């Protein structure tokens, strides 16, 4: 495991002039065939997603009005998350060469099957990829309920008063429970985006797809289930969907160095130093949808998911040869890092570059 402090980041950048570091790496990765499309893999997953979802909905109707449907709700939460991850691959141009095919695949998977706006996600996620963990530029560190920088803590303390102090000091323990509301938030944000006046390609298609998905899904749930069971079913499905989505994305950058707005870092180091991989088995690769290879994904967003594991070995060695810190940890340790980091920010620690493992590294 490796992490980076403010001075460490600046020293690394100063020691290693950007030059052609990423260009050289891109040539190595390209020549190894890791950027080639995996049509068999993705068509299997696309067809499988539709078939499994159709079977799950048919089973939902057949089971009928019973509390056993809460198990179906949990299963659908997992299925919708896996479909969303597949939509994430399409949005990053991993599935097809054609941008149009990828766009429509993302809209079908995201808007029609999951109920998340592709246009909303693309706008937000593109800004994140361009400047991961950069203050004022990365929307993923500007959440309304959790503070990721000391400035956010100060602003919210002034806004909400001293009663917020204890909550902010222990915000790490609330982070994961808050994810129970993330599923509802994703749907709400999607609807707001498609009905807003902000520019959005294929707005009419997204509105139709979201209306069919959200409206049709709610109608089906309340037609099959009595009101009480239906409400519990939706609470379980949306809650677990949000937790699964959040726990897949949280380890990637939370607790890694934050980049002040005025600091410029070359592309290779900007993506590697601010990202964290989660090591594990191939089963973990499936569970996390390849997001556990966050460094490789940020360096090569259009690399098909099944190539990420092999690419990680090449990129890890390349980073070691160029003295670029490559951070990798276990899944549960990554969650502990996230929790400690958020708590430390809530306690007012000032150095935005300082990572949770700094004291451990200094003690070694």
N, C-alpha and C positions, 0 to 999 in steps of 0.2 A: 504494500500500500504506500502510495506517495501522495503528498499534498503540497500546496504552494502558499507562501506568504507574500505580502506586498513587495518586500525587498527581493524575495526570491523570484517573483515574476519579472520585476524590472531588471534584475541581474541576468536572468536567462535571456531576456530579449536583447540586452546590451551585448552579451557574450556571443550570441548567435544571430548575426545579421540575417534578415529574412532570405535575401538572395533567391535561389531557386530551390529551396528546401522542399516546398510543397510540389513544385513542378517535377522535381526528381522523383518524389514519392508517387505522384500520379502516373508517371511513366512506368514505374515498377509495378504498380497495381494494375494498370491497363494491360501491360504485357503478360501478366499472369492469368488473364482471362476472367478476373473477378467482377468485371463490369458487364459481362454478357448477360442477356436476358434468360430467365428460367421459366419459359412458357409452360412446360409440363407441370412444374411445381405450382405455379399460380393458377392455371386453369383448374387443376385439381382442387385447390382451396376455394376458388370462386364458385365452382359448381357445388362443391361440398357444403359451402356456407348456405347456399340457397336451399339445398335439399334438407340439410339438418334443421334450418329454421322452419321450413314448411312442415317437416315432421313434428317439430316441437309444438307448433301452433295447432296442428291437427290433434296431437295428444292432449293439449290444453283443453280443447273443445270436448274431447271424448271423456276426460276425467271429470269434468263438470264442476258443480258448485260444492267444493269441499276444502277444508283447511289443508289437505295434502297438496294443494296447489302452491303453497309457499315453497315447496321444494322445486316446483317448476319455475317459480319466480327466481330462485337462486340460479337455476340452470340457465335461464334466459339472460340473467345478468352476465354470466360468464360468456355466453354465446354472443351477445351484443358487443361485449368488449373485444372479443376475438375478431368480429366483423369490422369493428372500428379500427383495429390495428391493421387489418387488410386494406381498409380504405386509406389509412396513413401511408401504406406502401405505394398505393396507386397515386396518391397526391404527390409523392416524391418521385414519380416517373420510374418506379422500380419494375412495374409489371410490363408495360408496353413501350415500344419506341415512340409511338404516336402520342403527342401531348393530348390530342382530342380524345383518344381512347382512354387515357388515364383520367382525364377530367370527368368523363361520363361514368367511368367505373367508380370514381370517388363519390360522385353524386348519388349513384344508385345505392352503393354500400352505405354511405354516410347519411344522406338525406332520407332515402326511401326505406332502408332497412333498419337503421339505428336511430334516426331522428336528430342528427347533428348536421348543421349547415356546412357544406364544403367551403363555400365562400368565406364564411366567418372564420373557420378553422385555418384556411389558407392565409388569410390576411394576418392573423395573429401569429401563426407558426412560422411564417416567412420572416417576420421581424425577429423572432427568437433565434432562428438559425443564423441570421446575419450578425447578431451581436449577443451571443449567449452570456448571461450574467453581467451584462453591461448596464450600469445604472442609468436610468432615463431612456433606455433603448429596448430592453428586453421586457416584454409584457408579462413573462412568467415569474418575474420577481416583483410584480406590482399587483398583488392580490388584495382585495378589500378587507379580508379578515385576518391575515397573517402578515407580520412585518418581517422583511428580510434585510433591512438596512437600519442603522441607528437613526438616520434622518426620518424614516417612516415611523419609528417608535416615538420620536419627539413630536412629530406632527400629530399623531393620534393621541398622545398624552395631552397635548394642548386642546385638542378637539373634544376629547371625552372626559378629561379631568383625572384626578389622582386615583379614583376608584379602578381605573384601568391598569394601574401599575402592577398589581399582583397577577392579573391575567396575562399581561405582556411578559412578565418574568417567567411564566410557566406556559407560554403559548405552544411550546413543543408538544406538551401532553394533550393539547386540544387539536393539533394539526390533523391527526389521522381520524378522530371522530368527526371533524368538520367535513371530511371527505364523503360522509354519508349524504351530504347535501349537494355534492358535486354533480351527480347525475342530473338532478333537477336543474341545476345551474347551467349545465351544458345545453339542455333543451331550451331553456329560457333565453340564453344568450344567442342561440341559433335563430329563434323566432324574432328576437329584437333586431338582429342583423338583416334578415331578409325583408323586414317591413320598414327599415330605416331609410333615410334619404341618401345614405352613403353609397358610392358607386359599387355595383355588384353585377358581375357577368352572369347571364342566364338566371336573372332574378325570378322570372315567371316559372321556370322549371323547378327551381329550388322551393318556391312557395307551394307549388302543386305537390311535389314529393313530400315536403314536410307536413302538409295538410293531410295527405293520404296516410302517412306513417303515424303521426301523433293522433289525429282524429280517429283513424281506423283502429288503431291499437286500443285506445281508450274505449271506443264503442264495443269492441270485441270483449274486453275485460268485464265491462259492466253488463253485457248481455249474457255472458256465461256465469258470472259470479254474482252473489248477493252483495249489496253495498258494503257491508262490513268486511267480508272476505276480500272483495275487490280492492278496498282501501289498503288492507294489510298486504295484499299481493303487490300492489304498486309501490308501497313503502319498501318492501324487501327488495324488489327488483331494481328500483331506482337507487336505493341506498347501497346495495352491493355493487351495482354497476359503477357508481361513483367511487367507491373504495377501491375496486379493482383497477379502474383507470388511474386514479391518483397514486396508488402504490406502485404502479408500473412506471409512472413518469417521475415521481418524487426523488428516487435515488440518483437521477441522471446529472443534476446540476446543483441541487440544494446542498449547502455546506462546502461548495467549491468556491474559489476566489471570485469576488465581485470586482468588476473593472470600473474604476471611476470614469465619468463621462469624458474627461479630457485625455485619457490614456489610449494610445493607439498600439495595437499588437498585430503582427502579421497573421495571415490566415491560418497557417499550420498551428501556431501557438495559441491563437485565439480559440480555436476549436478544441485542441487537446488539453490545454491547461485548465479550461473551465468545465470540462466534462469528466464524468466518472463511469467506468465500466463496472458491471456486476458479474463476477465470475460464477460459473456453475455448469450444470450438465446440459445436455441437449433438451431435456425436459423443461429446464428453466428458459431456454431459448424460445420454446413454444409458448410457455405461460406468459412471458414478457413480450412476445411478438417481436423479438430481435432488439428491443429497446435496451437490453442489457449491454449491447455493444454500442454505447452512445458515442464514443470517440470515433469509431469507424463510420457510424451513421452521419455524424456531423462533418467529417472530412469528405465523405462521398455519399451524399444523400440519395443518389439514384442507384446505389449499389443494391442489387436484389438481396433480400433478407437471408436466403440460404448461404450466401457467400461471406457473411459477416464474421462468422467464427474463424474461417481460414484467414481472412484478411487481418484479423486481430493479431495473429502471430507475426505477420509481416510488418504491420504498423508498429507493434510494440518494439520489435527489434530496430526498426528505423528510428524511432524516437530515442531509444537508448543510445544509438550511434551518434545522434545529433544533440544529445544532452537536453532532451525535452521531457519533462516529467509526465509519465503515463500512469494515471491513477486507476487502480483496480481493487475492488474489495468484495467481500461476501454480501449476500442480500440482507441478512439481518443486521450486520454491522453497518451497512449503508443507511438503514432506518435509524439506528442509534446515532449515527453522525448527523443525520437530518434533524432529529429531535434535539440533540445537544446544541447544534448550531443555532436553531431558531430560538431556543431558550437563552443562549448567550447574547444574541442580538436584543432580545427582550430586556435583558439586564443592562443594556446600554454600552456594550463593548464597542469601541470606536473603529478598529481597523477592519475595513470591509474586505481586505484580502486575506485576513487570518482565517485559517480553516480549523475545524475541530480537532484534527490530529496534530496540531502544531506542538503542543506540550509533550505529547508522546514522542514526537520526532526529536525534540530538543533533549529529551531524557536519554535517548539512545546513545 
